[in-house]
C-alpha cells in the first residue's frame, strides 16, 4: 500500500459511523430503555414496526440473539 492520498478525503474507517449509511434499507432492530426494562423495535423491510418489551437483561439478550441469527442488524442509538 502506498502513501495516503489526502485529496480524496478520509477513508471509510476514519469517518464517524452514520447509521443510515451502515444500515441503508436493510431490516434492523434498535434497543432502547423503556420504563424498568427495554424495548426492541424491529423494522423489517416491507413490514410494519414490531415492538418487543423485555423485563430482564437475559430476556433482552435472547431476543437480540434470535434477531441477529435471523439476519437483522442491531443498532443501539445510545452507543454513538
PyMOL Python script that loads the backbone (N, CA, C, O; Angstrom):
from pymol import cmd

cmd.read_pdbstr("""\
ATOM      1  N   UNK A   1       0.832  -1.168   0.000  1.00  0.00           N
ATOM      2  CA  UNK A   1       0.000   0.000   0.000  1.00  0.00           C
ATOM      3  C   UNK A   1       0.880   1.236   0.000  1.00  0.00           C
ATOM      4  O   UNK A   1       1.820   1.326   0.790  1.00  0.00           O
ATOM      5  N   UNK A   2       0.591   2.182  -0.869  1.00  0.00           N
ATOM      6  CA  UNK A   2       1.384   3.398  -0.968  1.00  0.00           C
ATOM      7  C   UNK A   2       0.948   4.462   0.025  1.00  0.00           C
ATOM      8  O   UNK A   2       0.111   4.219   0.895  1.00  0.00           O
ATOM      9  N   UNK A   3       1.529   5.643  -0.119  1.00  0.00           N
ATOM     10  CA  UNK A   3       1.152   6.726   0.795  1.00  0.00           C
ATOM     11  C   UNK A   3      -0.304   7.130   0.583  1.00  0.00           C
ATOM     12  O   UNK A   3      -0.863   6.963  -0.501  1.00  0.00           O
ATOM     13  N   UNK A   4      -0.889   7.653   1.621  1.00  0.00           N
ATOM     14  CA  UNK A   4      -2.293   8.018   1.585  1.00  0.00           C
ATOM     15  C   UNK A   4      -2.502   9.287   0.756  1.00  0.00           C
ATOM     16  O   UNK A   4      -1.786  10.274   0.927  1.00  0.00           O
ATOM     17  N   UNK A   5      -3.483   9.252  -0.138  1.00  0.00           N
ATOM     18  CA  UNK A   5      -3.806  10.396  -0.984  1.00  0.00           C
ATOM     19  C   UNK A   5      -4.789  11.290  -0.226  1.00  0.00           C
ATOM     20  O   UNK A   5      -5.968  10.954  -0.116  1.00  0.00           O
ATOM     21  N   UNK A   6      -4.318  12.421   0.295  1.00  0.00           N
ATOM     22  CA  UNK A   6      -5.151  13.294   1.111  1.00  0.00           C
ATOM     23  C   UNK A   6      -6.184  14.065   0.291  1.00  0.00           C
ATOM     24  O   UNK A   6      -7.113  14.633   0.864  1.00  0.00           O
ATOM     25  N   UNK A   7      -6.045  14.099  -1.018  1.00  0.00           N
ATOM     26  CA  UNK A   7      -7.005  14.832  -1.836  1.00  0.00           C
ATOM     27  C   UNK A   7      -8.359  14.141  -1.881  1.00  0.00           C
ATOM     28  O   UNK A   7      -9.369  14.791  -2.152  1.00  0.00           O
ATOM     29  N   UNK A   8      -8.403  12.858  -1.627  1.00  0.00           N
ATOM     30  CA  UNK A   8      -9.658  12.111  -1.739  1.00  0.00           C
ATOM     31  C   UNK A   8     -10.450  12.094  -0.446  1.00  0.00           C
ATOM     32  O   UNK A   8     -11.527  11.499  -0.411  1.00  0.00           O
ATOM     33  N   UNK A   9      -9.973  12.714   0.607  1.00  0.00           N
ATOM     34  CA  UNK A   9     -10.716  12.748   1.861  1.00  0.00           C
ATOM     35  C   UNK A   9     -10.401  11.568   2.761  1.00  0.00           C
ATOM     36  O   UNK A   9      -9.507  10.770   2.484  1.00  0.00           O
ATOM     37  N   UNK A  10     -11.145  11.479   3.829  1.00  0.00           N
ATOM     38  CA  UNK A  10     -10.922  10.443   4.831  1.00  0.00           C
ATOM     39  C   UNK A  10     -11.367   9.084   4.308  1.00  0.00           C
ATOM     40  O   UNK A  10     -12.318   8.975   3.535  1.00  0.00           O
ATOM     41  N   UNK A  11     -10.673   8.075   4.740  1.00  0.00           N
ATOM     42  CA  UNK A  11     -11.049   6.711   4.381  1.00  0.00           C
ATOM     43  C   UNK A  11     -12.294   6.310   5.183  1.00  0.00           C
ATOM     44  O   UNK A  11     -12.569   6.904   6.226  1.00  0.00           O
ATOM     45  N   UNK A  12     -13.044   5.317   4.711  1.00  0.00           N
ATOM     46  CA  UNK A  12     -14.300   4.959   5.375  1.00  0.00           C
ATOM     47  C   UNK A  12     -14.141   4.649   6.856  1.00  0.00           C
ATOM     48  O   UNK A  12     -15.015   5.004   7.646  1.00  0.00           O
ATOM     49  N   UNK A  13     -13.056   4.002   7.256  1.00  0.00           N
ATOM     50  CA  UNK A  13     -12.905   3.650   8.658  1.00  0.00           C
ATOM     51  C   UNK A  13     -12.458   4.843   9.496  1.00  0.00           C
ATOM     52  O   UNK A  13     -12.401   4.733  10.721  1.00  0.00           O
ATOM     53  N   UNK A  14     -12.140   5.971   8.882  1.00  0.00           N
ATOM     54  CA  UNK A  14     -11.735   7.160   9.626  1.00  0.00           C
ATOM     55  C   UNK A  14     -12.901   8.123   9.841  1.00  0.00           C
ATOM     56  O   UNK A  14     -12.796   9.057  10.636  1.00  0.00           O
ATOM     57  N   UNK A  15     -14.016   7.898   9.134  1.00  0.00           N
ATOM     58  CA  UNK A  15     -15.177   8.759   9.295  1.00  0.00           C
ATOM     59  C   UNK A  15     -16.042   8.264  10.439  1.00  0.00           C
ATOM     60  O   UNK A  15     -16.058   7.067  10.728  1.00  0.00           O
ATOM     61  N   UNK A  16     -16.773   9.179  11.106  1.00  0.00           N
ATOM     62  CA  UNK A  16     -17.727   8.702  12.117  1.00  0.00           C
ATOM     63  C   UNK A  16     -18.812   7.870  11.447  1.00  0.00           C
ATOM     64  O   UNK A  16     -19.226   8.167  10.327  1.00  0.00           O
ATOM     65  N   UNK A  17     -19.264   6.848  12.121  1.00  0.00           N
ATOM     66  CA  UNK A  17     -20.272   5.954  11.553  1.00  0.00           C
ATOM     67  C   UNK A  17     -21.624   6.653  11.497  1.00  0.00           C
ATOM     68  O   UNK A  17     -22.089   7.191  12.502  1.00  0.00           O
ATOM     69  N   UNK A  18     -22.248   6.647  10.342  1.00  0.00           N
ATOM     70  CA  UNK A  18     -23.596   7.170  10.154  1.00  0.00           C
ATOM     71  C   UNK A  18     -24.518   5.957  10.041  1.00  0.00           C
ATOM     72  O   UNK A  18     -24.389   5.174   9.100  1.00  0.00           O
ATOM     73  N   UNK A  19     -25.448   5.791  10.986  1.00  0.00           N
ATOM     74  CA  UNK A  19     -26.306   4.597  10.961  1.00  0.00           C
ATOM     75  C   UNK A  19     -27.065   4.427   9.654  1.00  0.00           C
ATOM     76  O   UNK A  19     -27.238   3.298   9.193  1.00  0.00           O
ATOM     77  N   UNK A  20     -27.525   5.523   9.040  1.00  0.00           N
ATOM     78  CA  UNK A  20     -28.257   5.401   7.779  1.00  0.00           C
ATOM     79  C   UNK A  20     -27.351   4.862   6.687  1.00  0.00           C
ATOM     80  O   UNK A  20     -27.819   4.151   5.798  1.00  0.00           O
ATOM     81  N   UNK A  21     -26.070   5.183   6.733  1.00  0.00           N
ATOM     82  CA  UNK A  21     -25.123   4.693   5.731  1.00  0.00           C
ATOM     83  C   UNK A  21     -24.819   3.212   5.950  1.00  0.00           C
ATOM     84  O   UNK A  21     -24.659   2.457   4.990  1.00  0.00           O
ATOM     85  N   UNK A  22     -24.742   2.804   7.204  1.00  0.00           N
ATOM     86  CA  UNK A  22     -24.420   1.414   7.527  1.00  0.00           C
ATOM     87  C   UNK A  22     -25.617   0.499   7.278  1.00  0.00           C
ATOM     88  O   UNK A  22     -25.483  -0.554   6.653  1.00  0.00           O
ATOM     89  N   UNK A  23     -26.786   0.907   7.770  1.00  0.00           N
ATOM     90  CA  UNK A  23     -27.975   0.057   7.690  1.00  0.00           C
ATOM     91  C   UNK A  23     -28.628   0.138   6.320  1.00  0.00           C
ATOM     92  O   UNK A  23     -29.031  -0.880   5.756  1.00  0.00           O
ATOM     93  N   UNK A  24     -28.731   1.346   5.788  1.00  0.00           N
ATOM     94  CA  UNK A  24     -29.379   1.519   4.490  1.00  0.00           C
ATOM     95  C   UNK A  24     -30.837   1.097   4.552  1.00  0.00           C
ATOM     96  O   UNK A  24     -31.557   1.495   5.468  1.00  0.00           O
ATOM     97  N   UNK A  25     -31.281   0.302   3.595  1.00  0.00           N
ATOM     98  CA  UNK A  25     -32.676  -0.140   3.567  1.00  0.00           C
ATOM     99  C   UNK A  25     -32.795  -1.601   4.004  1.00  0.00           C
ATOM    100  O   UNK A  25     -33.686  -2.313   3.543  1.00  0.00           O
ATOM    101  N   UNK A  26     -31.914  -2.043   4.878  1.00  0.00           N
ATOM    102  CA  UNK A  26     -31.945  -3.420   5.362  1.00  0.00           C
ATOM    103  C   UNK A  26     -32.827  -3.517   6.608  1.00  0.00           C
ATOM    104  O   UNK A  26     -33.085  -2.515   7.276  1.00  0.00           O
ATOM    105  N   UNK A  27     -33.277  -4.708   6.906  1.00  0.00           N
ATOM    106  CA  UNK A  27     -34.036  -4.937   8.130  1.00  0.00           C
ATOM    107  C   UNK A  27     -33.092  -4.773   9.317  1.00  0.00           C
ATOM    108  O   UNK A  27     -31.950  -5.233   9.286  1.00  0.00           O
ATOM    109  N   UNK A  28     -33.590  -4.107  10.371  1.00  0.00           N
ATOM    110  CA  UNK A  28     -32.744  -3.874  11.542  1.00  0.00           C
ATOM    111  C   UNK A  28     -33.608  -3.749  12.793  1.00  0.00           C
ATOM    112  O   UNK A  28     -34.835  -3.694  12.714  1.00  0.00           O
ATOM    113  N   UNK A  29     -32.950  -3.704  13.944  1.00  0.00           N
ATOM    114  CA  UNK A  29     -33.658  -3.507  15.199  1.00  0.00           C
ATOM    115  C   UNK A  29     -32.861  -2.561  16.083  1.00  0.00           C
ATOM    116  O   UNK A  29     -31.635  -2.491  16.000  1.00  0.00           O
ATOM    117  N   UNK A  30     -33.587  -1.832  16.937  1.00  0.00           N
ATOM    118  CA  UNK A  30     -32.948  -0.939  17.896  1.00  0.00           C
ATOM    119  C   UNK A  30     -33.351  -1.359  19.299  1.00  0.00           C
ATOM    120  O   UNK A  30     -34.441  -1.890  19.512  1.00  0.00           O
ATOM    121  N   UNK A  31     -32.460  -1.117  20.252  1.00  0.00           N
ATOM    122  CA  UNK A  31     -32.712  -1.428  21.655  1.00  0.00           C
ATOM    123  C   UNK A  31     -32.722  -0.114  22.421  1.00  0.00           C
ATOM    124  O   UNK A  31     -31.782   0.675  22.326  1.00  0.00           O
ATOM    125  N   UNK A  32     -33.796   0.119  23.185  1.00  0.00           N
ATOM    126  CA  UNK A  32     -33.923   1.354  23.953  1.00  0.00           C
ATOM    127  C   UNK A  32     -34.469   1.042  25.341  1.00  0.00           C
ATOM    128  O   UNK A  32     -35.187   0.060  25.530  1.00  0.00           O
ATOM    129  N   UNK A  33     -34.125   1.883  26.303  1.00  0.00           N
ATOM    130  CA  UNK A  33     -34.689   1.741  27.653  1.00  0.00           C
ATOM    131  C   UNK A  33     -36.172   2.065  27.597  1.00  0.00           C
ATOM    132  O   UNK A  33     -36.592   2.966  26.871  1.00  0.00           O
ATOM    133  N   UNK A  34     -36.967   1.320  28.372  1.00  0.00           N
ATOM    134  CA  UNK A  34     -38.410   1.532  28.400  1.00  0.00           C
ATOM    135  C   UNK A  34     -38.880   1.223  29.811  1.00  0.00           C
ATOM    136  O   UNK A  34     -39.014   0.056  30.180  1.00  0.00           O
ATOM    137  N   UNK A  35     -39.129   2.254  30.597  1.00  0.00           N
ATOM    138  CA  UNK A  35     -39.543   2.052  31.984  1.00  0.00           C
ATOM    139  C   UNK A  35     -38.458   1.323  32.759  1.00  0.00           C
ATOM    140  O   UNK A  35     -37.312   1.772  32.802  1.00  0.00           O
ATOM    141  N   UNK A  36     -38.818   0.194  33.374  1.00  0.00           N
ATOM    142  CA  UNK A  36     -37.855  -0.616  34.130  1.00  0.00           C
ATOM    143  C   UNK A  36     -37.185  -1.676  33.274  1.00  0.00           C
ATOM    144  O   UNK A  36     -36.362  -2.441  33.778  1.00  0.00           O
ATOM    145  N   UNK A  37     -37.516  -1.738  31.997  1.00  0.00           N
ATOM    146  CA  UNK A  37     -36.957  -2.751  31.110  1.00  0.00           C
ATOM    147  C   UNK A  37     -36.425  -2.138  29.829  1.00  0.00           C
ATOM    148  O   UNK A  37     -35.892  -1.028  29.823  1.00  0.00           O
ATOM    149  N   UNK A  38     -36.580  -2.879  28.751  1.00  0.00           N
ATOM    150  CA  UNK A  38     -36.087  -2.444  27.442  1.00  0.00           C
ATOM    151  C   UNK A  38     -37.156  -2.705  26.388  1.00  0.00           C
ATOM    152  O   UNK A  38     -38.015  -3.573  26.542  1.00  0.00           O
ATOM    153  N   UNK A  39     -37.074  -1.933  25.324  1.00  0.00           N
ATOM    154  CA  UNK A  39     -37.945  -2.139  24.162  1.00  0.00           C
ATOM    155  C   UNK A  39     -37.058  -2.402  22.950  1.00  0.00           C
ATOM    156  O   UNK A  39     -36.095  -1.676  22.699  1.00  0.00           O
ATOM    157  N   UNK A  40     -37.396  -3.444  22.208  1.00  0.00           N
ATOM    158  CA  UNK A  40     -36.705  -3.744  20.963  1.00  0.00           C
ATOM    159  C   UNK A  40     -37.673  -3.384  19.841  1.00  0.00           C
ATOM    160  O   UNK A  40     -38.745  -3.977  19.726  1.00  0.00           O
ATOM    161  N   UNK A  41     -37.295  -2.418  19.021  1.00  0.00           N
ATOM    162  CA  UNK A  41     -38.105  -2.013  17.870  1.00  0.00           C
ATOM    163  C   UNK A  41     -37.538  -2.696  16.639  1.00  0.00           C
ATOM    164  O   UNK A  41     -36.401  -2.437  16.243  1.00  0.00           O
ATOM    165  N   UNK A  42     -38.336  -3.572  16.033  1.00  0.00           N
ATOM    166  CA  UNK A  42     -37.898  -4.362  14.893  1.00  0.00           C
ATOM    167  C   UNK A  42     -38.488  -3.747  13.626  1.00  0.00           C
ATOM    168  O   UNK A  42     -39.705  -3.621  13.489  1.00  0.00           O
ATOM    169  N   UNK A  43     -37.612  -3.371  12.714  1.00  0.00           N
ATOM    170  CA  UNK A  43     -38.041  -2.793  11.437  1.00  0.00           C
ATOM    171  C   UNK A  43     -37.597  -3.731  10.311  1.00  0.00           C
ATOM    172  O   UNK A  43     -36.433  -3.754   9.913  1.00  0.00           O
ATOM    173  N   UNK A  44     -38.555  -4.492   9.822  1.00  0.00           N
ATOM    174  CA  UNK A  44     -38.289  -5.391   8.694  1.00  0.00           C
ATOM    175  C   UNK A  44     -38.757  -4.697   7.421  1.00  0.00           C
ATOM    176  O   UNK A  44     -39.805  -4.051   7.412  1.00  0.00           O
ATOM    177  N   UNK A  45     -37.992  -4.827   6.360  1.00  0.00           N
ATOM    178  CA  UNK A  45     -38.343  -4.197   5.089  1.00  0.00           C
ATOM    179  C   UNK A  45     -39.689  -4.744   4.621  1.00  0.00           C
ATOM    180  O   UNK A  45     -39.870  -5.957   4.513  1.00  0.00           O
ATOM    181  N   UNK A  46     -40.635  -3.839   4.344  1.00  0.00           N
ATOM    182  CA  UNK A  46     -41.940  -4.235   3.841  1.00  0.00           C
ATOM    183  C   UNK A  46     -42.947  -4.645   4.898  1.00  0.00           C
ATOM    184  O   UNK A  46     -44.054  -5.062   4.556  1.00  0.00           O
ATOM    185  N   UNK A  47     -42.592  -4.537   6.185  1.00  0.00           N
ATOM    186  CA  UNK A  47     -43.499  -4.915   7.272  1.00  0.00           C
ATOM    187  C   UNK A  47     -43.664  -3.743   8.239  1.00  0.00           C
ATOM    188  O   UNK A  47     -42.794  -2.874   8.313  1.00  0.00           O
ATOM    189  N   UNK A  48     -44.781  -3.712   8.986  1.00  0.00           N
ATOM    190  CA  UNK A  48     -44.949  -2.646   9.978  1.00  0.00           C
ATOM    191  C   UNK A  48     -43.980  -2.826  11.155  1.00  0.00           C
ATOM    192  O   UNK A  48     -43.427  -3.907  11.359  1.00  0.00           O
ATOM    193  N   UNK A  49     -43.788  -1.756  11.919  1.00  0.00           N
ATOM    194  CA  UNK A  49     -42.911  -1.770  13.086  1.00  0.00           C
ATOM    195  C   UNK A  49     -43.417  -2.778  14.109  1.00  0.00           C
ATOM    196  O   UNK A  49     -44.611  -2.825  14.405  1.00  0.00           O
ATOM    197  N   UNK A  50     -42.509  -3.580  14.643  1.00  0.00           N
ATOM    198  CA  UNK A  50     -42.835  -4.560  15.685  1.00  0.00           C
ATOM    199  C   UNK A  50     -42.054  -4.178  16.938  1.00  0.00           C
ATOM    200  O   UNK A  50     -40.852  -3.925  16.859  1.00  0.00           O
ATOM    201  N   UNK A  51     -42.719  -4.131  18.095  1.00  0.00           N
ATOM    202  CA  UNK A  51     -42.060  -3.784  19.346  1.00  0.00           C
ATOM    203  C   UNK A  51     -42.114  -4.968  20.293  1.00  0.00           C
ATOM    204  O   UNK A  51     -43.173  -5.559  20.506  1.00  0.00           O
ATOM    205  N   UNK A  52     -40.963  -5.311  20.860  1.00  0.00           N
ATOM    206  CA  UNK A  52     -40.865  -6.398  21.838  1.00  0.00           C
ATOM    207  C   UNK A  52     -40.435  -5.774  23.157  1.00  0.00           C
ATOM    208  O   UNK A  52     -39.407  -5.100  23.211  1.00  0.00           O
ATOM    209  N   UNK A  53     -41.205  -5.987  24.225  1.00  0.00           N
ATOM    210  CA  UNK A  53     -40.886  -5.458  25.543  1.00  0.00           C
ATOM    211  C   UNK A  53     -40.198  -6.550  26.356  1.00  0.00           C
ATOM    212  O   UNK A  53     -40.699  -7.670  26.458  1.00  0.00           O
ATOM    213  N   UNK A  54     -39.038  -6.213  26.935  1.00  0.00           N
ATOM    214  CA  UNK A  54     -38.272  -7.169  27.736  1.00  0.00           C
ATOM    215  C   UNK A  54     -38.120  -6.623  29.150  1.00  0.00           C
ATOM    216  O   UNK A  54     -37.854  -5.436  29.343  1.00  0.00           O
ATOM    217  N   UNK A  55     -38.290  -7.497  30.134  1.00  0.00           N
ATOM    218  CA  UNK A  55     -38.218  -7.064  31.529  1.00  0.00           C
ATOM    219  C   UNK A  55     -36.873  -7.341  32.178  1.00  0.00           C
ATOM    220  O   UNK A  55     -36.543  -6.734  33.196  1.00  0.00           O
ATOM    221  N   UNK A  56     -36.089  -8.253  31.603  1.00  0.00           N
ATOM    222  CA  UNK A  56     -34.795  -8.590  32.205  1.00  0.00           C
ATOM    223  C   UNK A  56     -33.708  -8.578  31.131  1.00  0.00           C
ATOM    224  O   UNK A  56     -33.995  -8.723  29.943  1.00  0.00           O
ATOM    225  N   UNK A  57     -32.446  -8.400  31.566  1.00  0.00           N
ATOM    226  CA  UNK A  57     -31.344  -8.434  30.591  1.00  0.00           C
ATOM    227  C   UNK A  57     -31.229  -9.776  29.869  1.00  0.00           C
ATOM    228  O   UNK A  57     -30.852  -9.822  28.697  1.00  0.00           O
ATOM    229  N   UNK A  58     -31.551 -10.867  30.564  1.00  0.00           N
ATOM    230  CA  UNK A  58     -31.490 -12.189  29.936  1.00  0.00           C
ATOM    231  C   UNK A  58     -32.508 -12.337  28.819  1.00  0.00           C
ATOM    232  O   UNK A  58     -32.202 -12.878  27.756  1.00  0.00           O
ATOM    233  N   UNK A  59     -33.722 -11.855  29.062  1.00  0.00           N
ATOM    234  CA  UNK A  59     -34.764 -11.904  28.034  1.00  0.00           C
ATOM    235  C   UNK A  59     -34.378 -11.026  26.845  1.00  0.00           C
ATOM    236  O   UNK A  59     -34.599 -11.399  25.693  1.00  0.00           O
ATOM    237  N   UNK A  60     -33.800  -9.859  27.132  1.00  0.00           N
ATOM    238  CA  UNK A  60     -33.334  -8.956  26.076  1.00  0.00           C
ATOM    239  C   UNK A  60     -32.283  -9.645  25.207  1.00  0.00           C
ATOM    240  O   UNK A  60     -32.359  -9.583  23.980  1.00  0.00           O
ATOM    241  N   UNK A  61     -31.310 -10.294  25.828  1.00  0.00           N
ATOM    242  CA  UNK A  61     -30.250 -10.969  25.074  1.00  0.00           C
ATOM    243  C   UNK A  61     -30.789 -12.123  24.235  1.00  0.00           C
ATOM    244  O   UNK A  61     -30.311 -12.349  23.123  1.00  0.00           O
ATOM    245  N   UNK A  62     -31.774 -12.854  24.747  1.00  0.00           N
ATOM    246  CA  UNK A  62     -32.353 -13.951  23.972  1.00  0.00           C
ATOM    247  C   UNK A  62     -33.010 -13.428  22.696  1.00  0.00           C
ATOM    248  O   UNK A  62     -32.804 -13.980  21.615  1.00  0.00           O
ATOM    249  N   UNK A  63     -33.802 -12.360  22.825  1.00  0.00           N
ATOM    250  CA  UNK A  63     -34.463 -11.787  21.650  1.00  0.00           C
ATOM    251  C   UNK A  63     -33.433 -11.190  20.691  1.00  0.00           C
ATOM    252  O   UNK A  63     -33.545 -11.349  19.476  1.00  0.00           O
ATOM    253  N   UNK A  64     -32.431 -10.503  21.241  1.00  0.00           N
ATOM    254  CA  UNK A  64     -31.402  -9.868  20.407  1.00  0.00           C
ATOM    255  C   UNK A  64     -30.627 -10.914  19.610  1.00  0.00           C
ATOM    256  O   UNK A  64     -30.369 -10.720  18.422  1.00  0.00           O
ATOM    257  N   UNK A  65     -30.254 -12.015  20.251  1.00  0.00           N
ATOM    258  CA  UNK A  65     -29.503 -13.069  19.556  1.00  0.00           C
ATOM    259  C   UNK A  65     -30.364 -13.746  18.485  1.00  0.00           C
ATOM    260  O   UNK A  65     -29.858 -14.089  17.416  1.00  0.00           O
ATOM    261  N   UNK A  66     -31.665 -13.945  18.761  1.00  0.00           N
ATOM    262  CA  UNK A  66     -32.549 -14.551  17.762  1.00  0.00           C
ATOM    263  C   UNK A  66     -32.701 -13.637  16.548  1.00  0.00           C
ATOM    264  O   UNK A  66     -32.677 -14.107  15.411  1.00  0.00           O
ATOM    265  N   UNK A  67     -32.859 -12.324  16.788  1.00  0.00           N
ATOM    266  CA  UNK A  67     -32.988 -11.389  15.667  1.00  0.00           C
ATOM    267  C   UNK A  67     -31.697 -11.341  14.851  1.00  0.00           C
ATOM    268  O   UNK A  67     -31.746 -11.294  13.622  1.00  0.00           O
ATOM    269  N   UNK A  68     -30.551 -11.353  15.518  1.00  0.00           N
ATOM    270  CA  UNK A  68     -29.268 -11.361  14.806  1.00  0.00           C
ATOM    271  C   UNK A  68     -29.114 -12.640  13.984  1.00  0.00           C
ATOM    272  O   UNK A  68     -28.620 -12.603  12.856  1.00  0.00           O
ATOM    273  N   UNK A  69     -29.538 -13.771  14.554  1.00  0.00           N
ATOM    274  CA  UNK A  69     -29.458 -15.039  13.833  1.00  0.00           C
ATOM    275  C   UNK A  69     -30.383 -15.040  12.613  1.00  0.00           C
ATOM    276  O   UNK A  69     -30.108 -15.719  11.623  1.00  0.00           O
ATOM    277  N   UNK A  70     -31.482 -14.276  12.685  1.00  0.00           N
ATOM    278  CA  UNK A  70     -32.405 -14.167  11.546  1.00  0.00           C
ATOM    279  C   UNK A  70     -31.874 -13.226  10.467  1.00  0.00           C
ATOM    280  O   UNK A  70     -32.488 -13.092   9.408  1.00  0.00           O
ATOM    281  N   UNK A  71     -30.742 -12.576  10.723  1.00  0.00           N
ATOM    282  CA  UNK A  71     -30.116 -11.729   9.708  1.00  0.00           C
ATOM    283  C   UNK A  71     -30.376 -10.249   9.864  1.00  0.00           C
ATOM    284  O   UNK A  71     -30.016  -9.476   8.976  1.00  0.00           O
ATOM    285  N   UNK A  72     -30.990  -9.817  10.962  1.00  0.00           N
ATOM    286  CA  UNK A  72     -31.238  -8.408  11.173  1.00  0.00           C
ATOM    287  C   UNK A  72     -30.004  -7.742  11.778  1.00  0.00           C
ATOM    288  O   UNK A  72     -29.222  -8.378  12.486  1.00  0.00           O
ATOM    289  N   UNK A  73     -29.844  -6.464  11.489  1.00  0.00           N
ATOM    290  CA  UNK A  73     -28.720  -5.697  12.010  1.00  0.00           C
ATOM    291  C   UNK A  73     -29.163  -5.001  13.285  1.00  0.00           C
ATOM    292  O   UNK A  73     -30.200  -4.338  13.296  1.00  0.00           O
ATOM    293  N   UNK A  74     -28.390  -5.141  14.365  1.00  0.00           N
ATOM    294  CA  UNK A  74     -28.690  -4.464  15.613  1.00  0.00           C
ATOM    295  C   UNK A  74     -28.066  -3.094  15.656  1.00  0.00           C
ATOM    296  O   UNK A  74     -26.901  -2.924  15.296  1.00  0.00           O
ATOM    297  N   UNK A  75     -28.843  -2.098  16.100  1.00  0.00           N
ATOM    298  CA  UNK A  75     -28.367  -0.727  16.171  1.00  0.00           C
ATOM    299  C   UNK A  75     -28.755  -0.150  17.525  1.00  0.00           C
ATOM    300  O   UNK A  75     -29.927  -0.172  17.901  1.00  0.00           O
ATOM    301  N   UNK A  76     -27.774   0.366  18.258  1.00  0.00           N
ATOM    302  CA  UNK A  76     -28.022   0.955  19.564  1.00  0.00           C
ATOM    303  C   UNK A  76     -27.775   2.456  19.466  1.00  0.00           C
ATOM    304  O   UNK A  76     -26.622   2.886  19.482  1.00  0.00           O
ATOM    305  N   UNK A  77     -28.849   3.279  19.364  1.00  0.00           N
ATOM    306  CA  UNK A  77     -28.661   4.723  19.172  1.00  0.00           C
ATOM    307  C   UNK A  77     -27.943   5.393  20.340  1.00  0.00           C
ATOM    308  O   UNK A  77     -27.315   6.435  20.148  1.00  0.00           O
ATOM    309  N   UNK A  78     -28.016   4.830  21.535  1.00  0.00           N
ATOM    310  CA  UNK A  78     -27.352   5.432  22.687  1.00  0.00           C
ATOM    311  C   UNK A  78     -25.849   5.195  22.718  1.00  0.00           C
ATOM    312  O   UNK A  78     -25.150   5.817  23.519  1.00  0.00           O
ATOM    313  N   UNK A  79     -25.339   4.321  21.877  1.00  0.00           N
ATOM    314  CA  UNK A  79     -23.917   3.975  21.898  1.00  0.00           C
ATOM    315  C   UNK A  79     -23.060   4.973  21.145  1.00  0.00           C
ATOM    316  O   UNK A  79     -21.848   4.997  21.355  1.00  0.00           O
ATOM    317  N   UNK A  80     -23.633   5.804  20.272  1.00  0.00           N
ATOM    318  CA  UNK A  80     -22.843   6.741  19.475  1.00  0.00           C
ATOM    319  C   UNK A  80     -22.489   7.973  20.237  1.00  0.00           C
ATOM    320  O   UNK A  80     -21.824   8.860  19.702  1.00  0.00           O
TER     321      UNK A  80
END
""", "prot")
cmd.dss("prot")
cmd.show_as("cartoon", "prot")
cmd.util.cbc("prot")
cmd.orient("prot")
